[in-house]
Amino acid sequence: MPISIQPYTEDKIAAVRAFNARLAAGGIAPEFHFPEHPVPHWLPKKDDRHIYQEYFLAIDDEFVRGGFILKYQEFLLGGKTQVLAYYHLPVSEGIVNRKFAGIGVHMLRSAMKMQPTLFALGMGGFDRPLPTMLKALRWEMAMVPFFFQVNHPSRFLRQIAPFRSSSARRAAAGLAAFTGAGWLGIKALQRIHSRDIPGTSIEVIPSFGSWADDLWQRCSGSYALIAKRDSATLNILYPGGKSFVCLRVAGADRIAGWAVVLDTQMRNNKYFGNLRVGSIADCLAAPEDAPAVVGAAARALQTRGADLVIANHSHPAWRQAFRSAGFLEGPSNFIFAAAPALAEKLQPFDSKQLDAYLNRGDGDGPVNL
């Protein structure tokens, strides 16, 4: 019986649990297992929302052999509103049993037929299985730059993964931290391009109001591709009572923009050790106000005690804003990939994708941070 792609329904819960058990037996970590309930805990489809998720399964008779998630959201693309779908958490039994190696491609081709204007974000680097598959199916891809700002260099040198990868590197980092050479070097690098934006104020907000709609209307046309960020969408994505902090940034005479940040104490994290990591997960402003928003968000996280502040952003104006705020650019594994139907609307892709407005808020949200 051929593999069929079906929506995830209640009667498939037991089969999904059995699928996950087979993945676990093959050594696959729990974070790569498929959700064991058909209703998404984040962004379920309800009411008249234009942003939601749906789960799909690859069915082989009574067995589940794979699954993927589509997140639907309105974007402004070339000045017109269009629904795009984010393709994520594709997992198949092919990663533990070569008999099912073709299921990953089958799921991806099916998703492209269901929603031609697909995109993907993150994925861990060009050499990972999913980007390799996307390239084979003629998706266009570009790296979204990674920025970081070190507030406590000694802790950073002792905890960050690249300096813990060998005894020699651990010793060198420990020496730099002990002598203060690392502190001086990092601070000097961050000061080279750093400049303060005077006259800005920061306010922690419980929700987004009409002012966010005004900001969206004012600045959304500055970007070739940008997810809808009006107040209704933002209050769904970032409701009160969660782990993120929403900030409103005001200039002398108007609201400059907003940022959504996280302040996370890591515990034996494979990248960040036991650092306290601040993340600028999402933000919005007109390009000319980007430096004010980045600088304000970074100061807020520094005040909270973050050892390190990180962010990913695609747009040139925002990339310059991070540099101006004293951020350094590091190696990125955060990829933007566009299916052929979407890439066609962003031609020439090599230059047009630079005008896209993409950060971690456009994927699976402020998770893993």
C-alpha positions in Angstrom: 0.0 0.0 0.0 1.5 3.4 -1.0 2.4 6.0 1.6 -0.4 8.6 2.0 -0.2 12.1 3.6 -3.1 12.7 5.9 -4.0 15.3 8.5 -3.2 14.2 12.1 -6.5 13.1 13.7 -7.3 11.7 17.2 -7.5 8.1 15.9 -3.7 8.3 15.0 -2.4 9.1 18.5 -1.5 5.5 19.3 0.3 5.1 16.0 2.3 8.3 16.5 3.3 7.1 20.0 4.5 3.9 18.4 6.4 5.8 15.7 8.1 7.9 18.4 9.0 4.8 20.3 10.7 3.4 17.2 12.7 6.7 16.8 13.7 6.5 20.5 14.9 2.9 20.1 17.0 4.1 17.2 18.7 6.8 19.4 16.7 9.8 18.2 16.4 12.5 20.9 13.0 13.5 22.2 13.1 17.0 20.7 13.0 15.4 17.3 9.9 13.2 18.0 6.6 14.2 16.5 3.9 15.7 18.8 1.7 13.1 20.4 -1.5 15.1 20.2 -3.2 16.3 17.0 -4.1 19.8 18.3 -1.0 22.0 18.4 -0.3 23.5 21.8 1.2 26.5 20.0 -0.9 28.3 17.4 -3.8 25.9 17.0 -6.3 26.5 14.2 -9.4 28.3 15.7 -11.8 31.1 15.3 -10.9 33.3 12.3 -7.1 33.4 13.0 -4.8 33.9 10.0 -1.9 32.4 11.9 -2.0 28.7 12.9 -0.4 25.3 12.6 -1.5 22.0 11.1 0.1 18.6 11.6 0.4 16.0 8.8 1.3 12.3 8.9 2.8 9.9 6.4 0.6 6.8 6.8 1.6 3.3 5.7 -1.5 1.1 6.3 -2.0 1.3 10.1 1.6 2.6 10.7 2.8 6.2 11.0 6.2 6.5 9.1 6.7 10.3 9.3 5.2 13.7 9.9 5.6 17.4 9.3 4.2 20.7 10.5 2.9 23.7 8.4 2.6 27.1 10.1 0.4 29.4 8.1 0.9 33.2 8.4 0.2 36.3 6.4 3.2 38.0 4.9 3.6 41.3 3.0 5.4 40.2 -0.2 6.1 42.9 -2.7 3.5 45.2 -1.1 0.7 42.5 -1.3 -0.6 40.3 1.5 -0.1 36.6 0.8 -0.3 33.5 3.0 3.0 31.6 3.3 3.6 28.3 5.1 6.6 27.5 7.2 7.7 23.9 6.8 9.2 22.5 10.0 9.8 19.4 12.1 9.8 17.0 9.2 10.8 13.6 10.7 10.6 10.2 9.1 11.4 6.6 10.0 14.0 6.8 7.4 16.5 8.2 9.9 16.5 4.9 11.8 15.5 2.4 9.1 16.8 2.8 5.5 13.8 0.9 4.2 11.9 4.2 4.7 14.6 6.5 3.4 12.3 8.0 0.6 9.6 9.2 3.0 11.3 12.5 3.7 11.3 13.5 0.0 7.7 12.2 -0.3 6.6 14.4 2.6 8.3 17.5 1.2 6.9 17.0 -2.3 3.5 16.6 -0.8 3.8 19.8 1.2 4.9 21.7 -1.8 1.8 20.6 -3.7 -0.4 21.5 -0.8 1.2 24.9 -0.3 3.6 25.9 -3.1 4.8 29.1 -1.4 6.7 27.2 1.4 9.7 28.4 3.3 12.0 26.9 6.0 14.2 28.6 8.6 17.0 27.4 10.9 17.9 23.8 10.1 21.4 23.8 11.6 23.6 24.4 8.5 23.8 23.7 4.8 25.2 20.2 5.4 22.2 19.0 7.4 19.8 16.5 5.8 16.9 18.9 5.2 18.9 21.6 3.5 20.5 19.0 1.3 17.1 17.7 0.3 15.8 21.2 -0.3 18.7 22.0 -2.6 18.0 18.8 -4.6 14.4 20.1 -5.1 15.7 23.5 -6.4 14.9 25.5 -3.3 16.9 28.8 -3.0 18.8 29.2 0.3 20.6 32.0 2.1 22.2 32.2 5.5 20.7 34.6 8.1 23.5 36.3 10.0 24.1 35.6 13.7 25.1 38.4 16.1 26.3 38.2 19.7 27.3 40.7 22.4 29.4 39.6 25.4 28.6 41.3 28.7 30.7 39.1 31.0 33.8 38.0 29.0 35.3 35.8 31.7 32.2 33.7 32.0 31.8 33.6 28.3 35.3 32.3 27.7 34.9 29.6 30.3 31.4 28.4 29.1 31.0 28.9 25.3 31.2 25.6 23.3 34.0 26.4 20.9 36.3 27.0 23.8 35.3 23.7 25.5 35.9 21.5 22.5 39.4 20.4 23.5 41.7 20.6 26.5 44.0 23.0 24.7 41.2 25.4 23.9 39.8 25.1 27.5 43.2 25.9 28.9 43.7 28.9 26.5 40.2 30.3 27.4 40.8 29.8 31.1 44.1 31.6 30.9 42.5 34.5 28.9 39.7 34.7 31.5 42.1 34.5 34.5 44.6 37.2 33.2 41.9 39.6 31.8 43.3 39.4 28.3 40.1 37.9 27.0 38.0 40.7 28.7 40.1 43.4 27.1 40.1 41.8 23.7 36.3 41.2 23.6 35.5 44.6 24.9 37.8 46.3 22.4 36.2 44.5 19.5 32.8 45.4 20.6 33.7 49.1 21.1 35.1 49.5 17.6 31.7 50.2 16.0 29.6 50.7 19.1 27.7 54.0 19.4 24.9 55.0 21.8 21.5 56.3 20.6 20.5 59.1 23.0 17.0 59.9 24.0 15.4 56.5 23.9 13.3 54.9 26.7 12.3 51.3 27.3 9.0 50.1 28.7 8.0 46.5 29.5 4.5 46.0 28.1 1.9 43.3 28.9 0.4 43.3 25.4 0.5 45.1 22.0 -2.1 47.8 21.4 -3.1 50.1 18.6 0.3 51.8 18.6 1.7 48.5 17.2 -0.8 48.7 14.3 0.3 52.3 13.6 4.0 51.2 13.6 3.2 48.3 11.3 1.5 50.5 8.8 4.3 53.0 9.0 7.2 50.7 8.4 6.1 47.4 6.8 6.4 48.9 3.3 10.2 49.3 3.8 10.7 45.5 3.5 10.4 43.3 0.4 9.2 40.3 2.5 7.9 40.6 6.0 5.5 38.5 8.2 2.5 40.4 9.4 3.2 42.0 12.7 0.0 43.9 13.7 -1.2 43.9 17.3 -3.7 41.0 16.7 -0.9 38.7 15.4 1.6 39.8 18.0 -0.8 39.1 20.9 -1.3 35.6 19.6 2.4 35.0 19.2 3.5 36.6 22.4 0.7 36.5 25.0 1.3 37.7 28.5 2.4 35.3 31.2 5.0 33.5 29.1 8.8 33.4 29.4 9.5 36.2 26.9 9.6 39.9 27.7 7.9 42.5 25.4 9.6 45.9 25.2 8.3 49.1 23.7 11.0 51.5 22.6 10.2 55.3 22.4 12.2 58.1 21.0 12.0 61.8 21.9 8.8 62.4 19.9 7.3 59.0 18.9 7.4 55.2 19.4 10.5 53.9 17.6 9.6 50.2 17.7 9.4 47.1 19.9 11.4 44.0 20.7 10.6 40.6 22.2 13.4 39.2 24.3 14.2 36.2 26.4 16.4 35.9 29.4 17.4 32.3 29.9 19.7 30.6 32.4 21.2 27.7 30.5 22.0 24.4 32.1 24.8 22.4 30.5 23.7 23.6 27.1 25.7 22.1 24.2 26.4 25.6 22.8 26.2 28.0 25.8 27.2 25.8 28.8 25.8 27.5 31.9 25.7 31.0 30.6 22.8 33.3 31.2 21.7 34.0 27.6 19.6 37.0 26.5 18.0 36.6 23.0 16.4 39.3 20.8 13.9 36.9 19.3 11.7 39.4 17.4 11.6 43.1 16.8 10.2 45.8 14.5 10.9 49.3 13.5 11.5 51.3 10.4 15.1 50.8 9.1 16.2 54.2 10.3 15.0 53.3 13.9 16.6 49.9 14.0 19.7 51.1 15.9 17.5 52.6 18.7 15.6 49.4 19.1 18.6 47.1 19.0 20.5 49.2 21.4 17.5 49.5 23.8 16.9 45.7 23.8 20.6 45.0 24.4 20.7 47.4 27.3 17.5 45.9 28.8 19.1 42.4 28.7 22.4 43.6 30.1 20.5 45.2 33.0 18.8 41.9 33.7 22.2 40.3 34.0 22.6 38.4 30.7 26.2 37.1 30.2 25.6 37.0 26.4 23.0 38.5 24.1 22.3 36.8 20.7 20.2 37.4 17.7 19.7 36.4 14.0 18.6 39.0 11.4 18.6 39.1 7.7 18.0 42.8 6.7 21.0 45.0 5.9 19.8 47.9 8.0 19.3 45.7 11.0 22.6 44.0 10.5 24.3 47.4 10.6 22.2 48.3 13.7 23.5 45.3 15.5 27.1 46.2 14.6 26.5 49.8 15.7 25.2 48.5 19.1 28.5 46.7 19.6 27.5 43.2 18.5 30.0 40.9 16.8 29.0 38.6 13.9 29.7 34.9 14.4 29.2 31.8 12.3 25.5 31.2 11.6 23.6 27.9 11.2 20.3 29.7 10.6 19.2 29.3 7.0 16.3 30.9 5.1 15.1 28.5 2.3 12.4 29.4 -0.2 10.5 26.8 -2.3 10.7 27.5 -6.1 7.2 29.2 -6.2 8.3 31.6 -3.5 11.8 32.1 -4.7 10.4 33.1 -8.1 8.7 36.1 -6.4 12.1 37.1 -4.8 14.1 37.2 -8.0 16.9 37.9 -8.4 17.2 35.9 -5.2 20.8 36.6 -4.4 20.1 40.3 -4.0 16.3 40.4 -3.3 16.5 38.1 -0.3 18.6 40.7 1.4 15.6 43.0 1.6 13.6 40.3 3.4 12.9 40.8 7.1 13.6 37.6 8.9 14.5 36.7 12.4 13.8 33.9 14.9 10.2 35.1 15.4 9.4 34.0 11.8 10.0 30.3 12.4 9.0 28.1 15.3 9.0 31.1 17.7 11.3 31.8 20.6 12.1 28.2 21.4 15.4 26.6 22.1 16.7 29.9 23.5 
